[in-house]
Amino acid sequence: VELSNTLEISFPTISKFIENMKQDGEVTLVGLDDSSGGRRAKRYAYNPEYMLGLAIFLEGNETNYTIFNCLGEVKEQGSTSSVLIDTGVNVLSKHIESLIATFPKINS
């Protein structure tokens, strides 16, 4: 009901979205609220590991990267040789592919 009121979207629509997010692993049920006379409200928490981000910093001498979750918590940081060379696009593509293989939840 709180989301429905805040977002001005119907309760059935909110329920459908939350259920889809739950099935996808984007949110998890963390418990039920105390009853205020009616059905107990469900409480959900967002899963910050649902999707990861990748930031790449191109510098003259090296290329740095940071992988982070939805809360901005750093999962991994690293660097490699500079991709600002003639074959840099291929090197960068291969490095990104390697990171995505290691962290498949990297998404845009």
N, CA, C and O atoms as CSV, one atom per row, in Angstrom:
chain,resi,resn,atom,element,x,y,z
A,1,VAL,N,N,0.834,-1.186,0.000
A,1,VAL,CA,C,0.000,0.000,0.000
A,1,VAL,C,C,0.881,1.253,0.000
A,1,VAL,O,O,0.559,2.238,-0.664
A,2,GLU,N,N,2.002,1.217,0.750
A,2,GLU,CA,C,2.895,2.378,0.795
A,2,GLU,C,C,3.405,2.731,-0.596
A,2,GLU,O,O,3.384,3.897,-0.991
A,3,LEU,N,N,3.864,1.727,-1.341
A,3,LEU,CA,C,4.350,1.987,-2.702
A,3,LEU,C,C,3.233,2.485,-3.596
A,3,LEU,O,O,3.425,3.405,-4.391
A,4,SER,N,N,2.067,1.877,-3.465
A,4,SER,CA,C,0.923,2.284,-4.271
A,4,SER,C,C,0.593,3.750,-4.038
A,4,SER,O,O,0.360,4.493,-4.991
A,5,ASN,N,N,0.571,4.165,-2.791
A,5,ASN,CA,C,0.271,5.563,-2.465
A,5,ASN,C,C,1.382,6.501,-2.920
A,5,ASN,O,O,1.112,7.554,-3.499
A,6,THR,N,N,2.621,6.125,-2.662
A,6,THR,CA,C,3.757,6.986,-3.012
A,6,THR,C,C,3.887,7.169,-4.517
A,6,THR,O,O,4.112,8.281,-4.996
A,7,LEU,N,N,3.746,6.074,-5.262
A,7,LEU,CA,C,3.929,6.121,-6.715
A,7,LEU,C,C,2.648,6.430,-7.478
A,7,LEU,O,O,2.668,6.643,-8.690
A,8,GLU,N,N,1.530,6.452,-6.748
A,8,GLU,CA,C,0.224,6.689,-7.365
A,8,GLU,C,C,-0.057,5.685,-8.486
A,8,GLU,O,O,-0.504,6.036,-9.578
A,9,ILE,N,N,0.226,4.415,-8.163
A,9,ILE,CA,C,-0.029,3.293,-9.065
A,9,ILE,C,C,-0.906,2.315,-8.291
A,9,ILE,O,O,-0.779,2.196,-7.073
A,10,SER,N,N,-1.786,1.621,-8.986
A,10,SER,CA,C,-2.715,0.724,-8.304
A,10,SER,C,C,-1.983,-0.393,-7.558
A,10,SER,O,O,-0.896,-0.816,-7.952
A,11,PHE,N,N,-2.600,-0.856,-6.480
A,11,PHE,CA,C,-2.020,-1.926,-5.675
A,11,PHE,C,C,-1.795,-3.201,-6.496
A,11,PHE,O,O,-0.736,-3.813,-6.365
A,12,PRO,N,N,-2.759,-3.631,-7.348
A,12,PRO,CA,C,-2.511,-4.834,-8.156
A,12,PRO,C,C,-1.307,-4.679,-9.099
A,12,PRO,O,O,-0.566,-5.637,-9.323
A,13,THR,N,N,-1.118,-3.481,-9.645
A,13,THR,CA,C,0.030,-3.252,-10.534
A,13,THR,C,C,1.329,-3.341,-9.747
A,13,THR,O,O,2.286,-3.974,-10.194
A,14,ILE,N,N,1.369,-2.710,-8.578
A,14,ILE,CA,C,2.556,-2.776,-7.715
A,14,ILE,C,C,2.836,-4.230,-7.335
A,14,ILE,O,O,3.983,-4.675,-7.387
A,15,SER,N,N,1.802,-4.964,-6.956
A,15,SER,CA,C,1.972,-6.363,-6.557
A,15,SER,C,C,2.567,-7.186,-7.688
A,15,SER,O,O,3.431,-8.033,-7.459
A,16,LYS,N,N,2.107,-6.941,-8.902
A,16,LYS,CA,C,2.615,-7.672,-10.070
A,16,LYS,C,C,4.094,-7.356,-10.299
A,16,LYS,O,O,4.892,-8.263,-10.540
A,17,PHE,N,N,4.464,-6.074,-10.224
A,17,PHE,CA,C,5.862,-5.686,-10.404
A,17,PHE,C,C,6.748,-6.304,-9.325
A,17,PHE,O,O,7.822,-6.825,-9.626
A,18,ILE,N,N,6.303,-6.247,-8.078
A,18,ILE,CA,C,7.088,-6.805,-6.972
A,18,ILE,C,C,7.256,-8.310,-7.149
A,18,ILE,O,O,8.343,-8.841,-6.920
A,19,GLU,N,N,6.204,-8.997,-7.551
A,19,GLU,CA,C,6.287,-10.448,-7.758
A,19,GLU,C,C,7.279,-10.773,-8.873
A,19,GLU,O,O,8.059,-11.717,-8.748
A,20,ASN,N,N,7.256,-10.004,-9.960
A,20,ASN,CA,C,8.227,-10.212,-11.047
A,20,ASN,C,C,9.654,-9.959,-10.558
A,20,ASN,O,O,10.571,-10.712,-10.888
A,21,MET,N,N,9.834,-8.904,-9.778
A,21,MET,CA,C,11.160,-8.594,-9.236
A,21,MET,C,C,11.628,-9.708,-8.292
A,21,MET,O,O,12.811,-10.048,-8.267
A,22,LYS,N,N,10.703,-10.268,-7.521
A,22,LYS,CA,C,11.027,-11.361,-6.604
A,22,LYS,C,C,11.451,-12.601,-7.386
A,22,LYS,O,O,12.442,-13.245,-7.041
A,23,GLN,N,N,10.712,-12.935,-8.428
A,23,GLN,CA,C,11.045,-14.098,-9.247
A,23,GLN,C,C,12.400,-13.939,-9.928
A,23,GLN,O,O,13.124,-14.919,-10.106
A,24,ASP,N,N,12.744,-12.717,-10.310
A,24,ASP,CA,C,14.031,-12.445,-10.964
A,24,ASP,C,C,15.186,-12.354,-9.972
A,24,ASP,O,O,16.347,-12.315,-10.379
A,25,GLY,N,N,14.880,-12.320,-8.675
A,25,GLY,CA,C,15.923,-12.197,-7.662
A,25,GLY,C,C,16.332,-10.766,-7.375
A,25,GLY,O,O,17.332,-10.528,-6.698
A,26,GLU,N,N,15.565,-9.809,-7.884
A,26,GLU,CA,C,15.892,-8.398,-7.666
A,26,GLU,C,C,15.519,-7.939,-6.260
A,26,GLU,O,O,16.177,-7.061,-5.701
A,27,VAL,N,N,14.473,-8.523,-5.686
A,27,VAL,CA,C,14.083,-8.247,-4.303
A,27,VAL,C,C,13.871,-9.572,-3.582
A,27,VAL,O,O,13.607,-10.598,-4.209
A,28,THR,N,N,13.990,-9.538,-2.260
A,28,THR,CA,C,13.725,-10.725,-1.454
A,28,THR,C,C,12.757,-10.357,-0.333
A,28,THR,O,O,12.790,-9.247,0.199
A,29,LEU,N,N,11.911,-11.295,0.006
A,29,LEU,CA,C,10.974,-11.106,1.113
A,29,LEU,C,C,11.759,-11.207,2.414
A,29,LEU,O,O,12.449,-12.197,2.656
A,30,VAL,N,N,11.650,-10.176,3.250
A,30,VAL,CA,C,12.405,-10.168,4.510
A,30,VAL,C,C,11.505,-10.344,5.727
A,30,VAL,O,O,12.001,-10.481,6.845
A,31,GLY,N,N,10.202,-10.343,5.527
A,31,GLY,CA,C,9.308,-10.561,6.658
A,31,GLY,C,C,7.965,-9.901,6.466
A,31,GLY,O,O,7.661,-9.332,5.417
A,32,LEU,N,N,7.169,-9.996,7.518
A,32,LEU,CA,C,5.832,-9.420,7.508
A,32,LEU,C,C,5.731,-8.354,8.585
A,32,LEU,O,O,6.311,-8.487,9.663
A,33,ASP,N,N,4.994,-7.301,8.285
A,33,ASP,CA,C,4.744,-6.252,9.275
A,33,ASP,C,C,3.746,-6.758,10.311
A,33,ASP,O,O,3.043,-7.742,10.084
A,34,ASP,N,N,3.693,-6.077,11.441
A,34,ASP,CA,C,2.663,-6.372,12.433
A,34,ASP,C,C,1.304,-6.042,11.833
A,34,ASP,O,O,1.177,-5.118,11.029
A,35,SER,N,N,0.306,-6.794,12.225
A,35,SER,CA,C,-1.042,-6.574,11.711
A,35,SER,C,C,-1.648,-5.316,12.319
A,35,SER,O,O,-1.513,-5.051,13.514
A,36,SER,N,N,-2.312,-4.558,11.473
A,36,SER,CA,C,-3.047,-3.382,11.962
A,36,SER,C,C,-4.545,-3.643,11.836
A,36,SER,O,O,-5.347,-2.715,11.736
A,37,GLY,N,N,-4.900,-4.915,11.844
A,37,GLY,CA,C,-6.302,-5.292,11.760
A,37,GLY,C,C,-6.629,-6.045,10.487
A,37,GLY,O,O,-7.623,-6.770,10.434
A,38,GLY,N,N,-5.819,-5.886,9.475
A,38,GLY,CA,C,-6.054,-6.577,8.210
A,38,GLY,C,C,-4.925,-7.546,7.913
A,38,GLY,O,O,-4.224,-8.009,8.813
A,39,ARG,N,N,-4.766,-7.838,6.648
A,39,ARG,CA,C,-3.699,-8.727,6.218
A,39,ARG,C,C,-2.347,-8.077,6.517
A,39,ARG,O,O,-2.175,-6.875,6.319
A,40,ARG,N,N,-1.396,-8.873,6.991
A,40,ARG,CA,C,-0.065,-8.345,7.317
A,40,ARG,C,C,0.687,-7.986,6.033
A,40,ARG,O,O,0.731,-8.771,5.085
A,41,ALA,N,N,1.266,-6.810,6.017
A,41,ALA,CA,C,2.002,-6.343,4.840
A,41,ALA,C,C,3.339,-7.070,4.733
A,41,ALA,O,O,3.991,-7.344,5.741
A,42,LYS,N,N,3.737,-7.379,3.504
A,42,LYS,CA,C,5.026,-8.019,3.247
A,42,LYS,C,C,6.097,-6.940,3.112
A,42,LYS,O,O,5.857,-5.880,2.535
A,43,ARG,N,N,7.271,-7.223,3.649
A,43,ARG,CA,C,8.424,-6.318,3.545
A,43,ARG,C,C,9.467,-6.965,2.647
A,43,ARG,O,O,9.804,-8.139,2.804
A,44,TYR,N,N,9.965,-6.187,1.717
A,44,TYR,CA,C,10.973,-6.668,0.778
A,44,TYR,C,C,12.244,-5.838,0.911
A,44,TYR,O,O,12.208,-4.678,1.322
A,45,ALA,N,N,13.359,-6.451,0.556
A,45,ALA,CA,C,14.639,-5.742,0.515
A,45,ALA,C,C,15.204,-5.879,-0.892
A,45,ALA,O,O,15.087,-6.928,-1.524
A,46,TYR,N,N,15.812,-4.813,-1.365
A,46,TYR,CA,C,16.434,-4.850,-2.687
A,46,TYR,C,C,17.732,-5.653,-2.604
A,46,TYR,O,O,18.481,-5.532,-1.634
A,47,ASN,N,N,17.992,-6.462,-3.611
A,47,ASN,CA,C,19.207,-7.262,-3.688
A,47,ASN,C,C,20.273,-6.459,-4.433
A,47,ASN,O,O,20.209,-6.357,-5.658
A,48,PRO,N,N,21.243,-5.891,-3.731
A,48,PRO,CA,C,22.234,-5.045,-4.397
A,48,PRO,C,C,23.150,-5.812,-5.344
A,48,PRO,O,O,23.846,-5.206,-6.158
A,49,GLU,N,N,23.156,-7.146,-5.244
A,49,GLU,CA,C,23.989,-7.960,-6.134
A,49,GLU,C,C,23.235,-8.375,-7.398
A,49,GLU,O,O,23.775,-9.087,-8.244
A,50,TYR,N,N,21.993,-7.930,-7.519
A,50,TYR,CA,C,21.171,-8.309,-8.668
A,50,TYR,C,C,21.834,-7.910,-9.983
A,50,TYR,O,O,21.795,-8.662,-10.957
A,51,MET,N,N,22.429,-6.750,-10.007
A,51,MET,CA,C,23.076,-6.249,-11.207
A,51,MET,C,C,24.366,-5.549,-10.784
A,51,MET,O,O,24.397,-4.845,-9.775
A,52,LEU,N,N,25.413,-5.745,-11.555
A,52,LEU,CA,C,26.688,-5.095,-11.271
A,52,LEU,C,C,27.001,-4.081,-12.361
A,52,LEU,O,O,26.533,-4.203,-13.493
A,53,GLY,N,N,27.789,-3.091,-12.011
A,53,GLY,CA,C,28.224,-2.080,-12.968
A,53,GLY,C,C,29.722,-2.167,-13.189
A,53,GLY,O,O,30.458,-2.707,-12.363
A,54,LEU,N,N,30.158,-1.632,-14.305
A,54,LEU,CA,C,31.573,-1.620,-14.658
A,54,LEU,C,C,31.952,-0.215,-15.084
A,54,LEU,O,O,31.357,0.343,-16.006
A,55,ALA,N,N,32.938,0.354,-14.414
A,55,ALA,CA,C,33.474,1.665,-14.794
A,55,ALA,C,C,34.902,1.449,-15.284
A,55,ALA,O,O,35.703,0.780,-14.632
A,56,ILE,N,N,35.202,2.024,-16.436
A,56,ILE,CA,C,36.537,1.888,-17.021
A,56,ILE,C,C,37.130,3.280,-17.174
A,56,ILE,O,O,36.486,4.192,-17.690
A,57,PHE,N,N,38.362,3.427,-16.719
A,57,PHE,CA,C,39.067,4.704,-16.788
A,57,PHE,C,C,40.273,4.534,-17.705
A,57,PHE,O,O,41.218,3.819,-17.372
A,58,LEU,N,N,40.236,5.192,-18.854
A,58,LEU,CA,C,41.326,5.096,-19.820
A,58,LEU,C,C,42.347,6.182,-19.528
A,58,LEU,O,O,42.026,7.371,-19.544
A,59,GLU,N,N,43.572,5.768,-19.262
A,59,GLU,CA,C,44.643,6.712,-18.995
A,59,GLU,C,C,45.806,6.404,-19.927
A,59,GLU,O,O,45.850,5.344,-20.551
A,60,GLY,N,N,46.734,7.324,-20.015
A,60,GLY,CA,C,47.856,7.175,-20.937
A,60,GLY,C,C,48.706,5.950,-20.684
A,60,GLY,O,O,49.114,5.278,-21.631
A,61,ASN,N,N,48.986,5.643,-19.420
A,61,ASN,CA,C,49.886,4.539,-19.090
A,61,ASN,C,C,49.182,3.244,-18.714
A,61,ASN,O,O,49.783,2.171,-18.771
A,62,GLU,N,N,47.925,3.335,-18.333
A,62,GLU,CA,C,47.201,2.138,-17.916
A,62,GLU,C,C,45.700,2.347,-18.060
A,62,GLU,O,O,45.221,3.468,-18.228
A,63,THR,N,N,44.985,1.253,-17.989
A,63,THR,CA,C,43.523,1.280,-17.996
A,63,THR,C,C,43.060,0.698,-16.667
A,63,THR,O,O,43.407,-0.433,-16.323
A,64,ASN,N,N,42.286,1.462,-15.930
A,64,ASN,CA,C,41.781,1.029,-14.622
A,64,ASN,C,C,40.302,0.691,-14.730
A,64,ASN,O,O,39.580,1.268,-15.544
A,65,TYR,N,N,39.861,-0.241,-13.910
A,65,TYR,CA,C,38.440,-0.590,-13.903
A,65,TYR,C,C,37.963,-0.809,-12.473
A,65,TYR,O,O,38.739,-1.139,-11.577
A,66,THR,N,N,36.674,-0.615,-12.292
A,66,THR,CA,C,36.017,-0.872,-11.013
A,66,THR,C,C,34.701,-1.575,-11.296
A,66,THR,O,O,33.928,-1.148,-12.153
A,67,ILE,N,N,34.457,-2.644,-10.576
A,67,ILE,CA,C,33.177,-3.349,-10.645
A,67,ILE,C,C,32.462,-3.068,-9.328
A,67,ILE,O,O,33.043,-3.213,-8.253
A,68,PHE,N,N,31.190,-2.662,-9.423
A,68,PHE,CA,C,30.444,-2.247,-8.232
A,68,PHE,C,C,29.023,-2.778,-8.290
A,68,PHE,O,O,28.502,-3.075,-9.365
A,69,ASN,N,N,28.395,-2.897,-7.111
A,69,ASN,CA,C,27.009,-3.356,-7.055
A,69,ASN,C,C,26.054,-2.163,-7.067
A,69,ASN,O,O,26.478,-1.017,-7.217
A,70,CYS,N,N,24.773,-2.444,-6.908
A,70,CYS,CA,C,23.749,-1.389,-7.003
A,70,CYS,C,C,23.797,-0.384,-5.858
A,70,CYS,O,O,23.179,0.677,-5.949
A,71,LEU,N,N,24.509,-0.692,-4.795
A,71,LEU,CA,C,24.680,0.258,-3.698
A,71,LEU,C,C,25.978,1.045,-3.840
A,71,LEU,O,O,26.293,1.893,-3.005
A,72,GLY,N,N,26.726,0.758,-4.899
A,72,GLY,CA,C,27.998,1.438,-5.115
A,72,GLY,C,C,29.160,0.794,-4.380
A,72,GLY,O,O,30.265,1.338,-4.370
A,73,GLU,N,N,28.926,-0.351,-3.770
A,73,GLU,CA,C,30.002,-1.058,-3.075
A,73,GLU,C,C,30.933,-1.697,-4.100
A,73,GLU,O,O,30.479,-2.366,-5.028
A,74,VAL,N,N,32.214,-1.491,-3.930
A,74,VAL,CA,C,33.205,-1.992,-4.883
A,74,VAL,C,C,33.388,-3.495,-4.689
A,74,VAL,O,O,33.651,-3.963,-3.582
A,75,LYS,N,N,33.244,-4.240,-5.780
A,75,LYS,CA,C,33.431,-5.687,-5.769
A,75,LYS,C,C,34.854,-6.048,-6.178
A,75,LYS,O,O,35.444,-6.994,-5.658
A,76,GLU,N,N,35.391,-5.280,-7.116
A,76,GLU,CA,C,36.754,-5.525,-7.581
A,76,GLU,C,C,37.275,-4.281,-8.269
A,76,GLU,O,O,36.530,-3.556,-8.927
A,77,GLN,N,N,38.558,-4.048,-8.107
A,77,GLN,CA,C,39.235,-2.978,-8.829
A,77,GLN,C,C,40.510,-3.561,-9.400
A,77,GLN,O,O,41.098,-4.484,-8.836
A,78,GLY,N,N,40.929,-3.012,-10.522
A,78,GLY,CA,C,42.160,-3.503,-11.105
A,78,GLY,C,C,42.639,-2.589,-12.204
A,78,GLY,O,O,42.012,-1.578,-12.522
A,79,SER,N,N,43.760,-2.966,-12.774
A,79,SER,CA,C,44.301,-2.196,-13.885
A,79,SER,C,C,44.997,-3.135,-14.849
A,79,SER,O,O,45.365,-4.257,-14.500
A,80,THR,N,N,45.164,-2.661,-16.043
A,80,THR,CA,C,45.857,-3.394,-17.091
A,80,THR,C,C,46.632,-2.375,-17.909
A,80,THR,O,O,46.541,-1.173,-17.658
A,81,SER,N,N,47.376,-2.839,-18.863
A,81,SER,CA,C,48.139,-1.903,-19.685
A,81,SER,C,C,47.186,-0.991,-20.453
A,81,SER,O,O,46.013,-1.313,-20.644
A,82,SER,N,N,47.700,0.126,-20.878
A,82,SER,CA,C,46.870,1.115,-21.573
A,82,SER,C,C,46.283,0.534,-22.850
A,82,SER,O,O,46.948,-0.200,-23.581
A,83,VAL,N,N,45.029,0.874,-23.103
A,83,VAL,CA,C,44.397,0.469,-24.363
A,83,VAL,C,C,44.402,1.626,-25.354
A,83,VAL,O,O,43.808,1.530,-26.428
A,84,LEU,N,N,45.067,2.711,-24.999
A,84,LEU,CA,C,45.147,3.868,-25.891
A,84,LEU,C,C,46.311,3.688,-26.862
A,84,LEU,O,O,47.200,4.532,-26.967
A,85,ILE,N,N,46.273,2.557,-27.568
A,85,ILE,CA,C,47.269,2.227,-28.585
A,85,ILE,C,C,46.531,1.802,-29.836
A,85,ILE,O,O,45.301,1.753,-29.844
A,86,ASP,N,N,47.260,1.495,-30.890
A,86,ASP,CA,C,46.631,1.168,-32.174
A,86,ASP,C,C,45.644,0.008,-32.088
A,86,ASP,O,O,44.580,0.065,-32.705
A,87,THR,N,N,45.967,-1.026,-31.348
A,87,THR,CA,C,45.073,-2.187,-31.230
A,87,THR,C,C,44.231,-2.126,-29.962
A,87,THR,O,O,43.686,-3.136,-29.516
A,88,GLY,N,N,44.133,-0.950,-29.397
A,88,GLY,CA,C,43.469,-0.776,-28.116
A,88,GLY,C,C,42.026,-1.210,-28.061
A,88,GLY,O,O,41.582,-1.755,-27.051
A,89,VAL,N,N,41.282,-0.978,-29.132
A,89,VAL,CA,C,39.861,-1.349,-29.115
A,89,VAL,C,C,39.719,-2.851,-28.939
A,89,VAL,O,O,38.869,-3.308,-28.175
A,90,ASN,N,N,40.539,-3.621,-29.636
A,90,ASN,CA,C,40.477,-5.079,-29.490
A,90,ASN,C,C,40.897,-5.509,-28.090
A,90,ASN,O,O,40.278,-6.394,-27.497
A,91,VAL,N,N,41.944,-4.889,-27.561
A,91,VAL,CA,C,42.406,-5.208,-26.208
A,91,VAL,C,C,41.317,-4.872,-25.192
A,91,VAL,O,O,41.040,-5.660,-24.288
A,92,LEU,N,N,40.703,-3.706,-25.344
A,92,LEU,CA,C,39.633,-3.291,-24.437
A,92,LEU,C,C,38.448,-4.246,-24.521
A,92,LEU,O,O,37.898,-4.642,-23.493
A,93,SER,N,N,38.053,-4.617,-25.726
A,93,SER,CA,C,36.925,-5.547,-25.906
A,93,SER,C,C,37.200,-6.880,-25.226
A,93,SER,O,O,36.331,-7.423,-24.542
A,94,LYS,N,N,38.398,-7.406,-25.411
A,94,LYS,CA,C,38.749,-8.691,-24.795
A,94,LYS,C,C,38.766,-8.579,-23.264
A,94,LYS,O,O,38.351,-9.503,-22.564
A,95,HIS,N,N,39.243,-7.452,-22.761
A,95,HIS,CA,C,39.272,-7.259,-21.305
A,95,HIS,C,C,37.846,-7.186,-20.743
A,95,HIS,O,O,37.553,-7.780,-19.706
A,96,ILE,N,N,36.974,-6.464,-21.426
A,96,ILE,CA,C,35.571,-6.374,-20.985
A,96,ILE,C,C,34.915,-7.746,-21.039
A,96,ILE,O,O,34.199,-8.122,-20.112
A,97,GLU,N,N,35.148,-8.498,-22.111
A,97,GLU,CA,C,34.584,-9.844,-22.225
A,97,GLU,C,C,35.055,-10.730,-21.076
A,97,GLU,O,O,34.275,-11.510,-20.529
A,98,SER,N,N,36.324,-10.610,-20.713
A,98,SER,CA,C,36.874,-11.394,-19.608
A,98,SER,C,C,36.213,-11.019,-18.283
A,98,SER,O,O,35.886,-11.892,-17.479
A,99,LEU,N,N,36.019,-9.721,-18.059
A,99,LEU,CA,C,35.370,-9.274,-16.824
A,99,LEU,C,C,33.922,-9.747,-16.760
A,99,LEU,O,O,33.449,-10.156,-15.700
A,100,ILE,N,N,33.219,-9.695,-17.886
A,100,ILE,CA,C,31.821,-10.146,-17.914
A,100,ILE,C,C,31.743,-11.655,-17.691
A,100,ILE,O,O,30.805,-12.140,-17.059
A,101,ALA,N,N,32.722,-12.398,-18.206
A,101,ALA,CA,C,32.742,-13.844,-17.969
A,101,ALA,C,C,32.935,-14.138,-16.479
A,101,ALA,O,O,32.353,-15.085,-15.951
A,102,THR,N,N,33.747,-13.333,-15.811
A,102,THR,CA,C,33.990,-13.511,-14.381
A,102,THR,C,C,32.820,-13.005,-13.542
A,102,THR,O,O,32.472,-13.601,-12.523
A,103,PHE,N,N,32.218,-11.899,-13.982
A,103,PHE,CA,C,31.093,-11.272,-13.275
A,103,PHE,C,C,29.906,-11.168,-14.237
A,103,PHE,O,O,29.651,-10.090,-14.774
A,104,PRO,N,N,29.176,-12.264,-14.464
A,104,PRO,CA,C,28.097,-12.249,-15.466
A,104,PRO,C,C,26.932,-11.314,-15.140
A,104,PRO,O,O,26.088,-11.063,-16.000
A,105,LYS,N,N,26.873,-10.802,-13.925
A,105,LYS,CA,C,25.786,-9.882,-13.578
A,105,LYS,C,C,26.086,-8.444,-13.972
A,105,LYS,O,O,25.281,-7.552,-13.705
A,106,ILE,N,N,27.242,-8.201,-14.611
A,106,ILE,CA,C,27.515,-6.864,-15.138
A,106,ILE,C,C,26.482,-6.593,-16.211
A,106,ILE,O,O,26.292,-7.398,-17.123
A,107,ASN,N,N,25.816,-5.457,-16.099
A,107,ASN,CA,C,24.725,-5.122,-17.003
A,107,ASN,C,C,24.677,-3.616,-17.160
A,107,ASN,O,O,25.258,-2.872,-16.371
A,108,SER,N,N,23.972,-3.183,-18.194
A,108,SER,CA,C,23.854,-1.735,-18.400
A,108,SER,C,C,22.514,-1.232,-17.919
A,108,SER,O,O,22.234,-0.037,-18.012
